[in-house]
Amino acid sequence: MPEIYKHSGRVYERPWGYNRSIIYLAKDKSIEFIEIKMERGQASKHHYHRMVTEYFYILSGSARFIIDDTEYNVSEGDFIVVKPMEKHKIVAGSNGVVILAVKIPGSEEDRIFV
């Protein structure tokens, strides 16, 4: 039988300003789906993960991903993978950005700020 999850409407605002909604977190934390909404110029803090691989699909808008000191410009329909130990930061473009992020494993604890 399939697992069906309705969006709970819970939005988590972090101290750095953008909105994150956890869409799904497996009970065993093997995978997590997150919707990220950032307005123009908002940015994540520069960080990395020891074990987590993050997969980002740009639903709308544009952003700059800074990964290990290299900048990548992405826009709607682009897909980017950030592997463990890669230092990264996201900066929203001029119209903001909406991203579907998938984390494997789904660990909120595996975030080390630079």
C-alpha distances in whole Angstrom, upper triangle without the diagonal:
4,7,9,13,16,19,21,24,26,28,30,33,35,39,39,38,35,32,29,25,22,19,17,18,16,16,18,20,19,19,20,20,23,25,29,31,35,38,41,42,40,39,37,39,40,38,36,33,34,30,28,28,27,26,28,27,30,28,32,35,37,38,39,38,40,39,42,45,44,43,40,40,37,36,33,31,32,30,31,30,32,32,33,37,37,39,38,38,37,39,38,40,43,40,37,34,30,28,25,25,22,24,23,23,23,26,28,31,31,34,37,40,43
4,6,10,13,16,18,21,23,25,27,30,32,35,36,35,32,28,25,22,19,16,14,15,13,15,17,18,17,16,17,17,20,21,25,28,31,34,37,39,36,36,34,36,37,35,33,30,31,28,25,25,24,23,24,23,26,25,28,32,33,34,36,34,37,36,39,41,40,39,37,36,33,32,29,27,28,26,28,27,29,29,30,34,34,36,34,35,33,36,35,37,39,36,34,30,27,25,21,21,19,21,20,21,20,23,25,28,29,31,34,37,40
4,7,10,13,15,18,19,21,23,27,28,32,33,32,29,25,22,19,16,13,10,12,11,12,14,15,15,14,14,14,17,19,22,25,29,32,35,36,34,33,31,33,34,32,31,28,29,26,23,23,22,21,22,22,25,23,27,30,31,32,34,32,35,34,37,39,39,37,35,35,31,31,28,26,27,25,27,26,27,28,28,32,32,34,32,32,31,33,32,35,37,34,32,28,25,22,19,19,17,18,18,19,17,20,22,25,26,28,32,34,37
4,7,10,12,15,17,19,21,25,27,31,31,30,27,23,20,17,14,11,10,12,12,14,17,17,17,15,14,13,16,17,21,23,26,29,33,34,32,31,30,32,33,32,31,29,30,27,24,24,23,21,22,21,23,21,24,28,30,30,33,31,34,34,37,39,38,37,34,34,30,29,26,25,26,25,26,26,27,28,29,33,33,34,32,31,30,32,30,33,35,32,29,26,22,21,18,18,17,19,20,20,18,21,22,26,27,28,32,34,37
4,6,8,12,13,16,18,21,23,27,28,26,23,20,17,13,11,8,7,10,11,13,16,16,16,14,13,11,13,14,18,20,24,26,30,31,29,28,27,29,31,29,29,27,29,26,23,23,21,20,20,20,22,20,23,26,28,28,31,29,32,32,35,37,37,35,33,32,29,27,25,24,25,24,25,25,26,27,28,31,31,32,30,29,27,29,28,30,32,29,27,24,20,19,16,17,16,17,19,19,17,19,20,23,25,26,30,31,34
4,6,9,11,14,17,20,23,26,27,25,22,18,16,12,11,8,9,12,14,16,19,18,19,17,15,13,13,13,17,18,22,25,28,30,27,28,26,29,31,30,30,28,31,28,25,25,23,22,21,20,21,19,21,24,27,28,30,30,33,33,36,38,37,35,33,32,29,27,24,24,26,24,26,26,27,29,30,33,32,33,30,29,27,29,27,29,31,28,25,23,19,18,16,17,17,19,21,21,19,21,21,25,26,27,31,32,35
4,6,8,10,13,16,19,23,23,21,18,15,12,9,8,6,9,12,14,16,20,18,19,17,14,11,11,10,14,15,19,21,25,26,24,24,23,26,28,27,27,26,29,27,24,23,21,20,19,18,19,17,19,22,24,25,27,27,30,30,33,35,35,32,30,29,26,24,22,22,24,23,24,25,25,27,28,31,30,30,28,26,24,25,24,26,27,24,22,19,16,16,14,15,16,18,20,21,18,20,19,23,24,25,28,29,32
4,5,9,12,15,18,21,22,20,18,14,12,9,9,8,10,12,15,16,19,18,20,18,15,13,12,12,15,16,19,22,25,27,24,25,23,26,28,27,28,27,29,27,24,25,22,22,21,21,22,20,21,24,26,26,29,28,31,31,34,36,36,34,32,31,28,27,25,25,27,25,26,27,27,29,29,31,31,31,28,27,25,26,25,27,29,26,23,21,18,18,16,17,18,19,21,21,18,20,18,22,24,24,28,28,32
4,6,10,13,16,19,20,18,15,12,11,8,9,9,12,15,18,19,22,20,22,20,16,14,12,11,13,13,17,19,22,24,21,22,21,24,27,27,27,27,30,28,25,25,23,22,21,20,20,18,19,22,24,24,27,27,29,31,34,35,35,32,31,30,27,25,23,24,26,25,26,27,27,29,29,31,31,30,27,25,23,24,22,25,26,23,20,19,16,16,15,17,18,20,23,23,19,21,19,22,24,24,27,28,31
4,7,10,13,16,18,16,14,10,9,6,7,9,11,13,16,18,20,18,21,18,15,13,11,11,12,13,16,18,22,23,20,21,19,22,24,24,25,24,27,26,23,24,21,21,20,21,21,19,21,22,24,24,26,26,28,29,32,33,33,31,30,29,27,26,24,25,26,25,25,26,25,27,27,29,29,28,25,24,22,23,22,24,26,23,20,19,16,16,15,16,17,18,21,21,17,18,16,19,21,21,24,24,28
4,6,10,13,14,12,10,6,6,5,7,10,13,14,18,19,22,19,21,19,15,13,10,9,10,10,12,15,18,20,16,17,16,18,21,21,23,22,25,25,22,22,20,20,18,19,19,18,18,20,21,21,23,23,25,26,29,30,30,28,27,26,24,23,22,23,24,23,23,24,23,26,26,27,26,25,23,20,19,19,18,21,22,20,17,16,14,14,14,15,16,17,21,21,17,18,15,18,20,19,22,22,25
4,6,10,11,10,9,6,5,6,8,11,14,14,18,19,21,18,21,18,15,14,10,10,10,11,12,15,18,19,15,15,14,15,19,18,20,20,23,23,20,21,18,19,18,19,19,19,20,20,21,20,22,21,23,24,27,28,28,27,26,26,24,24,23,24,24,23,23,23,22,24,24,25,24,23,20,18,17,18,18,21,23,21,18,16,15,15,15,14,16,16,20,20,16,15,13,15,17,16,19,18,22
4,7,8,6,6,5,6,9,11,15,17,17,21,23,24,21,23,21,17,16,13,12,10,10,11,13,16,16,12,13,12,13,17,17,20,20,23,24,21,22,19,21,19,20,20,20,20,20,20,19,20,20,22,23,26,26,27,25,25,24,23,23,23,25,25,24,23,24,22,24,24,25,24,22,19,17,16,16,16,19,20,19,16,16,15,15,16,16,18,18,22,22,18,17,14,17,18,16,18,17,20
4,5,6,6,7,8,11,13,16,18,18,22,23,24,21,23,21,17,17,14,13,11,12,11,14,16,15,12,11,9,10,14,14,17,18,21,22,19,21,18,20,19,21,20,21,21,21,21,19,19,19,20,21,23,24,25,24,24,24,23,23,24,26,25,24,22,22,21,23,22,22,21,19,17,15,14,15,15,19,21,20,17,16,16,16,17,16,18,18,21,21,17,16,12,14,16,13,15,14,17
4,5,8,10,11,15,16,20,22,22,25,26,27,24,26,24,21,20,17,17,14,14,13,15,17,15,12,11,10,10,13,14,17,19,22,23,22,23,21,23,21,23,23,23,23,22,22,20,20,20,20,22,23,24,25,24,25,25,24,25,26,28,27,26,25,25,22,24,23,23,22,19,18,15,15,15,16,20,21,21,18,18,18,19,20,19,21,21,24,23,20,19,15,16,17,15,15,13,16
4,6,9,11,15,17,20,22,22,26,27,28,24,26,24,21,20,17,16,13,12,11,12,14,12,8,7,7,7,11,13,16,18,21,23,21,22,19,21,19,21,20,21,21,20,19,16,17,16,17,19,20,20,22,20,21,21,21,22,23,25,24,24,22,22,20,22,22,21,20,17,15,12,12,12,13,16,18,18,15,15,16,17,19,18,20,20,23,23,21,19,16,17,17,14,15,12,14
4,7,10,13,16,19,21,22,26,27,29,25,27,24,21,19,16,14,11,10,8,9,11,11,7,8,8,10,14,16,19,20,24,25,22,23,20,21,19,20,19,20,19,18,17,16,17,17,18,20,23,23,23,21,22,21,21,21,22,24,24,23,22,23,22,24,24,24,22,20,17,14,12,12,12,15,16,16,13,14,14,15,17,17,20,20,24,24,21,20,17,19,20,17,18,16,18
4,7,10,13,16,19,20,23,25,27,23,25,22,18,16,13,11,8,6,5,7,10,10,7,7,8,11,14,15,18,19,23,24,21,21,18,18,16,17,15,16,15,15,15,13,15,15,17,19,22,22,22,20,20,19,18,18,18,21,20,20,19,20,19,22,23,23,21,19,16,13,11,10,10,13,15,14,10,10,11,12,14,14,17,18,22,22,19,19,16,19,19,17,18,16,18
4,7,10,13,16,17,21,23,24,21,23,20,16,14,10,8,6,5,7,9,13,13,10,11,10,13,16,17,19,20,23,24,20,20,17,18,15,16,15,15,15,15,16,15,17,17,19,21,24,25,25,23,22,21,19,18,18,20,20,20,20,21,20,23,23,24,23,21,18,15,13,13,12,15,17,15,12,11,10,11,12,13,16,17,20,21,18,18,15,18,19,17,19,18,21
4,7,9,12,13,17,19,21,17,19,16,12,10,7,6,5,6,9,12,15,16,13,12,11,14,16,16,18,18,21,21,17,18,15,15,13,14,14,14,15,16,17,16,18,17,19,20,23,24,25,23,22,21,19,19,18,19,19,18,18,18,18,20,21,22,21,20,17,15,13,14,14,17,19,17,14,12,10,10,10,10,12,13,17,17,14,15,12,16,17,15,18,18,20
4,6,9,11,15,17,19,16,18,15,11,9,6,5,7,9,12,15,18,19,16,16,15,17,20,19,20,20,23,22,18,18,16,16,14,15,15,14,16,17,19,18,21,20,22,23,26,28,27,25,24,23,21,20,19,20,20,19,19,20,20,22,22,24,23,22,20,18,16,18,17,20,22,20,16,14,11,11,10,10,12,13,17,17,14,15,13,17,18,17,20,21,24
4,6,7,11,13,15,12,14,11,8,6,5,6,9,12,15,18,21,22,19,18,16,18,20,19,19,18,21,19,16,17,14,15,14,15,16,16,18,20,21,20,22,21,23,23,26,28,28,26,25,25,22,22,21,21,21,19,19,19,19,20,21,23,23,22,20,19,18,20,19,22,25,23,19,17,13,12,10,10,10,11,14,14,11,12,11,15,16,16,20,21,24
4,7,10,13,15,13,14,11,8,5,5,7,10,13,16,20,23,24,21,21,19,21,23,22,22,20,23,21,17,17,15,14,14,14,16,15,17,20,21,21,23,22,25,25,28,30,29,28,26,25,22,22,20,19,20,18,19,19,20,21,22,25,24,24,22,21,20,22,21,23,26,23,20,17,14,12,9,10,10,12,14,15,12,14,14,18,19,19,23,24,27
4,6,9,12,10,11,8,6,5,7,10,13,16,19,23,26,27,24,23,21,23,24,22,21,19,21,19,16,16,14,14,15,16,18,17,20,23,24,24,25,24,26,26,28,31,30,29,27,27,24,24,22,21,22,19,20,19,20,21,21,24,24,25,23,23,21,24,23,26,29,26,23,20,17,14,11,11,9,10,12,12,9,12,13,16,17,18,22,24,27
4,6,8,6,8,6,4,6,9,12,15,18,21,25,28,28,25,23,21,22,23,21,20,17,19,16,14,15,14,15,16,17,20,20,23,25,26,25,26,24,26,25,27,30,30,29,28,28,26,26,24,24,23,21,20,19,19,19,19,22,23,23,22,22,22,25,25,28,30,29,25,22,19,17,13,12,10,9,10,10,7,9,10,13,15,16,20,22,25
4,5,5,6,6,6,9,12,15,18,22,25,28,31,31,28,27,24,25,26,23,22,19,19,16,14,15,15,16,18,19,22,22,26,28,29,28,29,27,28,27,29,32,32,32,30,31,28,28,27,26,25,22,22,20,20,20,20,23,24,25,24,25,25,28,28,31,34,32,29,25,22,19,16,14,12,11,10,9,8,10,12,15,16,18,22,24,28
4,5,8,9,10,13,15,18,21,24,27,31,34,34,31,29,26,27,28,25,23,20,21,18,16,18,18,20,22,23,26,26,29,31,32,31,32,30,31,30,32,35,35,35,33,34,32,32,30,29,29,26,26,23,23,23,22,25,26,27,27,27,27,31,31,34,37,35,32,29,25,23,20,18,15,14,13,11,10,11,13,15,17,19,23,26,29
4,5,8,10,14,16,20,22,26,28,32,35,35,31,29,26,27,27,24,22,18,18,15,14,16,17,19,21,23,26,27,30,32,32,31,32,29,30,28,30,33,34,34,33,34,31,32,31,30,29,26,25,22,22,21,20,22,24,26,26,27,27,31,31,35,38,36,33,30,27,24,20,18,15,13,11,9,9,10,13,14,15,18,22,25,28
4,5,7,11,13,17,19,22,25,29,31,31,28,26,22,23,23,20,18,15,15,12,11,13,14,16,18,20,23,24,27,29,29,28,28,25,26,25,26,30,30,30,29,30,28,29,28,27,26,23,22,19,18,18,16,19,21,22,22,23,24,27,28,31,34,33,29,26,23,20,17,15,12,9,8,6,5,6,9,11,12,15,18,21,24
4,7,11,14,17,19,23,26,29,32,32,29,26,23,24,24,21,18,15,15,11,10,11,12,14,17,19,22,23,27,29,28,27,27,25,26,24,25,29,29,29,28,29,27,28,27,25,24,21,20,17,17,16,15,18,20,22,22,23,23,27,28,31,34,33,29,26,23,20,17,14,11,8,6,4,5,8,12,13,13,16,19,22,25
4,7,10,14,16,20,22,26,28,28,26,24,21,22,22,19,17,14,15,12,10,10,10,11,13,15,19,19,23,25,25,24,25,22,24,22,24,27,27,27,25,26,24,24,23,22,21,18,17,15,15,15,15,18,19,20,20,21,21,24,25,27,31,29,26,22,20,16,13,10,7,6,5,5,4,8,11,13,13,15,19,21,24
4,7,10,13,16,19,23,25,25,22,21,18,19,20,18,17,14,16,14,10,11,10,10,12,14,17,17,20,22,22,21,22,20,22,21,24,26,26,25,24,24,22,22,21,20,20,17,16,15,15,15,15,18,19,20,18,19,18,22,22,25,28,26,23,20,17,14,10,8,6,5,7,7,4,8,9,13,13,14,18,20,23
4,7,10,13,16,20,23,23,21,19,17,19,20,19,18,16,18,16,13,12,10,9,10,11,13,14,17,19,20,19,21,19,21,21,24,26,25,24,22,22,19,19,18,17,17,15,15,14,15,16,17,20,20,20,18,18,17,20,19,22,25,23,20,16,13,10,7,6,5,7,9,10,8,11,12,15,15,16,20,21,24
4,6,10,13,16,19,20,17,16,14,17,18,17,17,16,19,17,14,13,10,10,10,11,12,12,15,17,17,17,18,17,19,20,23,25,24,23,21,21,18,18,17,17,16,15,15,15,15,17,18,20,19,19,17,16,14,17,16,19,22,20,17,14,10,8,6,5,6,8,12,13,10,12,11,15,15,15,18,19,22
4,7,10,13,16,18,15,15,14,17,19,18,19,19,22,21,17,16,13,12,10,10,10,9,12,13,15,15,17,16,19,20,23,25,24,22,20,19,16,16,14,15,15,14,15,16,16,19,20,22,21,21,18,16,14,15,14,17,19,17,13,10,7,6,5,6,9,11,15,16,14,15,14,18,18,17,20,21,23
4,7,10,13,14,11,11,10,14,16,16,17,18,21,21,17,16,13,12,10,10,10,10,11,12,12,12,14,14,17,18,21,22,22,19,18,17,15,14,14,15,15,14,14,15,15,18,20,21,19,18,15,13,11,12,10,13,16,14,11,8,6,5,6,7,11,13,16,18,15,16,14,18,18,16,19,18,21
4,7,10,12,9,10,11,15,17,18,20,21,24,24,21,20,16,15,12,12,10,10,10,10,11,11,14,15,17,19,23,23,23,20,18,17,15,14,13,15,16,16,16,18,18,22,23,24,22,21,17,14,11,11,9,12,13,11,8,6,5,7,9,11,14,16,20,21,19,20,18,21,21,19,21,20,22
4,7,8,6,7,9,13,15,17,19,21,25,25,22,21,17,17,14,14,12,12,11,9,10,9,12,13,16,18,21,21,21,18,17,15,14,13,14,16,16,17,17,19,18,22,23,24,21,19,16,13,9,8,6,9,10,9,5,5,7,9,12,13,17,18,22,23,21,21,19,22,22,19,21,19,21
4,6,6,9,11,15,17,20,22,24,28,28,25,24,21,20,17,17,14,14,11,10,10,10,13,15,17,20,23,23,22,19,18,16,15,14,15,18,18,19,20,22,22,25,26,27,24,22,18,15,12,9,6,8,8,7,4,7,9,12,15,16,20,22,26,27,25,25,22,25,25,22,24,22,23
4,6,9,12,15,17,20,23,25,29,30,27,26,22,21,18,18,15,15,12,9,9,9,11,14,16,20,23,21,20,17,17,14,14,13,15,18,18,20,20,22,22,26,27,27,24,22,18,15,11,8,5,5,5,6,4,8,11,14,17,19,22,24,28,29,27,27,25,27,27,24,25,22,23
4,6,10,13,15,18,21,23,27,28,26,25,21,21,18,19,16,17,15,12,11,9,10,12,14,17,20,18,18,15,15,14,14,15,17,20,19,20,19,22,21,24,25,25,22,19,16,12,10,6,5,6,7,9,7,10,13,15,18,19,22,24,27,28,27,26,24,26,25,22,22,19,20
4,7,10,13,15,18,21,25,26,23,22,19,20,17,18,15,17,15,13,12,10,11,12,14,17,19,18,19,16,16,15,15,15,17,20,19,20,19,20,19,22,23,23,21,18,14,11,8,6,6,8,10,11,8,9,12,13,16,17,20,21,24,26,23,23,20,22,22,19,19,17,18
4,6,9,12,15,17,21,22,20,19,17,17,15,17,15,17,16,14,12,9,9,10,11,13,16,15,16,14,14,14,14,15,17,20,18,18,17,18,16,19,20,19,17,14,11,7,5,4,6,10,12,13,10,11,12,13,16,15,18,19,22,23,21,20,18,20,19,16,16,13,14
4,6,8,11,14,18,19,16,16,14,15,14,16,15,17,17,16,14,11,11,10,10,12,15,15,16,14,15,15,15,17,19,20,19,18,16,16,14,17,17,16,14,12,9,6,5,7,9,13,16,16,13,12,13,13,15,13,16,16,19,20,18,17,14,16,15,12,12,10,12
4,6,10,13,16,18,16,17,15,17,16,19,19,21,21,20,18,14,13,12,11,12,13,14,16,15,16,17,18,20,22,24,21,20,18,17,15,17,16,15,13,10,8,6,8,9,12,16,18,20,16,16,17,16,18,16,18,17,20,20,19,17,14,15,14,10,10,7,8
4,7,11,14,16,15,15,14,17,16,19,19,22,22,21,18,15,13,10,9,9,10,11,13,13,15,16,18,20,22,24,21,19,16,16,13,14,14,12,10,7,5,5,8,10,14,17,20,21,18,18,19,17,19,16,18,17,19,20,19,17,15,15,14,10,9,6,6
4,7,10,13,12,13,12,15,15,19,20,22,23,22,20,17,15,12,10,10,10,12,14,15,16,18,19,22,23,24,21,19,16,15,11,12,11,9,8,5,6,7,10,13,16,19,23,24,21,19,20,18,18,15,16,14,16,17,16,14,12,12,10,7,5,4,5
4,7,9,9,10,10,13,15,18,20,23,24,24,21,18,16,13,11,9,10,13,14,16,17,19,19,22,24,24,21,18,15,13,9,9,7,6,6,5,6,9,12,15,18,21,25,26,23,21,21,18,18,15,15,12,14,14,14,12,12,11,8,6,5,7,8
4,6,6,8,9,13,15,19,21,23,25,25,23,20,19,15,15,12,13,16,17,18,19,21,21,24,25,25,22,19,16,13,9,8,5,5,7,8,9,12,14,18,21,24,28,28,25,22,22,19,18,14,13,10,11,11,11,9,10,9,5,5,6,9,11
4,6,9,11,15,18,21,24,26,29,29,27,24,22,19,17,15,14,18,19,21,22,24,24,27,28,27,25,21,18,15,11,9,5,5,9,10,12,15,18,22,24,28,31,32,28,26,25,22,21,17,16,12,11,11,12,10,12,10,6,8,8,11,13
4,7,10,13,16,20,23,25,28,28,27,24,23,19,19,16,16,20,21,22,22,25,24,26,27,26,23,20,17,14,11,8,5,8,10,13,14,17,19,23,25,28,32,32,29,26,24,21,19,16,14,10,8,7,10,9,11,10,7,9,11,14,16
4,6,10,13,16,19,22,24,25,23,21,20,17,17,15,16,19,20,21,20,22,21,23,24,23,20,17,14,11,9,7,5,9,10,12,12,15,16,20,22,25,29,29,25,22,21,17,16,12,10,6,5,6,7,7,9,10,7,9,11,14,16
4,7,10,13,16,19,22,23,21,19,18,15,16,13,15,18,18,18,17,20,18,20,21,19,17,13,11,7,6,5,5,9,9,12,12,14,15,19,21,23,27,27,24,21,19,15,14,10,8,6,5,7,9,10,12,13,10,11,14,16,17
4,6,10,13,15,18,19,18,16,15,12,14,12,15,17,17,17,15,17,15,17,17,16,14,11,8,6,5,7,8,11,10,12,10,12,12,16,17,20,24,23,20,17,15,12,10,7,6,5,7,9,9,11,12,14,11,11,14,16,17
4,7,10,13,16,17,16,15,15,12,14,13,16,19,17,17,14,15,13,14,14,13,11,7,6,5,6,9,11,14,13,14,12,13,13,16,17,19,22,22,19,15,14,10,8,6,5,6,8,11,11,14,15,17,15,15,18,19,20
4,6,9,12,13,12,11,12,10,13,13,16,18,17,15,13,13,10,11,11,10,8,6,5,6,8,11,14,16,14,15,12,12,11,13,13,15,19,18,15,12,10,6,6,5,7,9,12,14,14,16,16,19,17,16,19,19,20
4,6,9,11,11,11,13,12,16,16,19,21,19,17,14,13,9,9,8,7,6,5,7,9,12,15,18,20,18,18,15,15,13,15,14,15,18,16,14,11,9,6,5,6,9,12,14,17,16,19,19,22,21,20,22,23,24
4,6,7,7,9,11,11,15,16,20,21,19,16,13,11,7,6,5,5,6,6,9,12,14,17,20,22,19,19,16,15,12,13,11,12,14,13,11,7,6,5,7,9,12,15,18,20,19,21,21,24,23,21,24,23,24
4,7,9,11,14,15,19,20,24,24,22,19,16,14,11,8,5,6,8,10,12,15,17,21,23,25,23,23,19,18,14,15,13,13,15,13,11,8,5,5,7,10,13,16,20,22,20,23,22,26,25,24,26,26,27
4,7,10,13,15,19,20,24,24,22,19,16,13,10,7,5,8,10,12,14,17,19,23,25,27,24,24,20,18,14,14,11,10,12,9,8,6,5,7,10,13,16,19,23,25,23,25,24,28,27,25,27,27,28
4,7,11,13,17,19,23,22,20,17,14,11,9,6,6,9,10,13,15,18,19,23,26,27,24,23,19,16,13,11,8,7,8,6,6,4,6,9,12,15,18,21,24,27,25,26,25,28,27,25,27,26,26
4,7,10,13,16,19,19,17,13,11,7,6,4,6,10,9,12,13,16,17,21,23,24,21,20,16,14,10,9,6,5,7,7,6,5,8,9,13,14,18,20,23,26,24,26,25,27,26,24,25,23,24
4,6,10,13,16,15,14,10,8,6,5,6,9,12,10,12,11,14,15,18,21,21,18,16,13,10,7,5,4,5,8,9,7,6,9,10,13,14,17,19,22,24,23,24,22,25,23,21,22,20,20
4,6,10,13,12,10,6,6,5,6,9,12,14,12,12,11,13,13,17,19,19,15,14,10,8,6,5,6,7,11,12,11,10,13,12,15,15,18,19,22,24,23,24,22,24,22,20,20,18,18
4,6,10,10,8,6,5,6,7,11,14,15,12,11,9,10,10,13,15,15,11,10,7,6,5,7,9,10,14,15,13,12,13,12,14,13,16,16,19,21,20,21,20,22,19,17,17,16,15
4,7,6,5,4,6,9,11,14,17,18,15,14,11,12,10,13,14,13,10,8,5,5,6,8,11,13,16,18,16,15,17,15,18,16,18,18,20,22,22,21,20,21,19,16,16,14,13
4,5,5,6,8,11,13,16,19,19,16,14,11,10,8,10,11,10,6,6,4,7,9,11,15,16,20,21,19,18,19,17,18,16,17,16,18,20,20,20,19,20,17,15,14,14,12
4,6,8,11,14,16,20,23,23,19,17,14,13,10,11,11,9,6,5,6,9,12,14,18,19,23,25,23,21,22,20,21,19,20,19,20,21,22,21,21,21,18,15,14,13,11
4,7,10,13,16,19,23,23,20,19,16,15,13,14,15,13,10,8,8,10,12,13,17,18,21,24,22,21,23,21,23,21,22,22,23,25,25,24,24,24,21,18,16,15,12
4,7,10,13,17,20,20,17,16,13,14,12,14,16,14,11,10,9,10,12,13,16,17,20,22,21,20,21,20,22,20,22,21,23,25,25,25,25,25,22,20,19,18,15
4,7,10,13,17,18,14,15,12,14,13,15,18,17,13,12,10,9,10,10,13,13,16,18,17,16,18,17,20,19,21,21,23,25,25,25,25,26,23,20,20,18,17
4,6,10,13,14,11,11,9,12,12,15,18,17,14,13,11,11,10,10,12,12,15,17,16,14,16,15,17,17,19,20,22,24,24,25,24,26,23,21,21,20,19
4,7,11,12,9,11,10,13,14,18,20,21,17,16,13,12,10,10,10,9,12,13,13,12,14,14,16,17,19,21,23,26,25,26,26,28,25,23,24,22,21
4,7,8,6,8,8,12,13,17,20,21,17,17,14,13,10,10,10,9,12,13,12,10,11,11,13,14,17,19,21,24,23,25,24,27,25,23,24,23,23
4,6,6,9,11,14,16,20,23,24,21,20,17,15,12,12,10,9,11,11,10,8,10,10,12,14,17,20,23,25,24,26,26,28,27,25,26,25,25
4,6,9,12,15,18,21,24,26,23,23,19,18,15,14,12,11,13,11,11,8,9,9,11,14,16,20,22,25,24,26,26,29,27,26,28,27,28
4,7,10,14,17,20,23,25,22,23,20,19,16,17,15,15,17,15,14,11,11,10,11,13,15,18,21,24,23,25,26,29,27,26,28,28,29
4,7,10,13,17,20,22,19,20,17,16,14,15,14,14,17,16,15,12,12,10,11,12,14,17,19,22,22,24,24,27,25,24,26,25,26
4,7,10,13,17,19,16,17,15,15,13,15,15,16,19,18,17,13,12,10,10,10,11,14,16,18,19,21,21,24,22,21,23,23,24
4,7,10,13,15,13,14,12,12,11,14,15,16,19,19,17,14,14,11,11,10,11,12,14,17,17,19,20,22,19,18,20,20,21
4,6,10,12,10,12,11,13,13,16,17,19,22,22,20,17,16,13,12,10,10,10,11,14,15,16,18,19,17,16,18,19,19
4,7,9,6,9,8,10,11,15,17,19,23,23,20,18,17,14,13,11,10,10,11,13,14,15,15,17,14,13,14,15,16
4,6,6,9,10,13,15,18,20,23,27,27,24,21,21,17,16,13,12,10,10,12,13,14,15,16,13,13,14,15,16
4,6,8,10,14,16,20,22,25,29,29,26,23,23,19,18,15,13,11,10,11,13,12,14,14,10,10,11,13,14
4,6,9,13,16,19,22,25,29,29,26,24,24,21,21,17,16,14,14,14,16,14,15,14,11,10,9,11,11
4,6,10,13,16,19,22,25,26,24,21,22,19,19,16,16,14,15,16,17,16,16,16,13,11,11,12,11
4,7,11,14,17,20,23,25,22,20,21,18,19,16,17,15,16,17,18,17,16,16,13,10,9,9,8
4,7,10,13,16,20,21,18,16,17,15,16,14,15,14,16,17,17,16,16,16,14,11,11,10,9
4,7,10,13,16,18,15,14,15,13,15,13,16,15,18,19,18,18,16,17,15,12,12,10,10
4,7,10,13,14,11,10,11,10,13,12,15,15,18,20,19,19,17,19,17,14,15,13,14
4,7,10,11,9,9,12,12,15,15,18,19,22,24,22,22,20,22,21,18,18,16,16
4,7,8,5,6,9,10,14,15,18,20,23,25,23,23,22,24,23,20,21,19,19
4,6,5,7,10,12,16,17,21,23,26,28,26,27,25,28,26,24,24,22,22
4,6,9,12,15,19,20,24,26,29,31,30,30,28,31,30,27,28,25,25
4,7,10,13,17,19,23,25,29,30,29,29,28,30,30,27,28,26,27
4,7,10,14,16,19,22,25,27,25,26,24,27,26,24,25,23,24
4,6,10,12,16,18,22,24,22,23,22,25,24,22,23,22,23
4,7,10,13,16,20,22,19,21,20,23,23,21,23,22,24
4,6,10,13,16,18,16,18,17,21,20,18,21,21,22
4,7,10,13,15,14,16,16,19,19,18,21,21,23
4,7,10,12,11,13,13,16,15,15,18,18,21
4,7,9,8,11,12,15,14,15,18,19,21
4,6,5,8,9,12,11,12,15,17,19
3,5,8,11,13,11,13,16,19,21
4,6,9,11,9,12,15,18,21
4,7,9,9,11,15,17,20
4,5,6,8,12,15,18
4,6,7,10,13,16
4,6,9,11,15
4,7,10,13
4,6,10
4,7
4
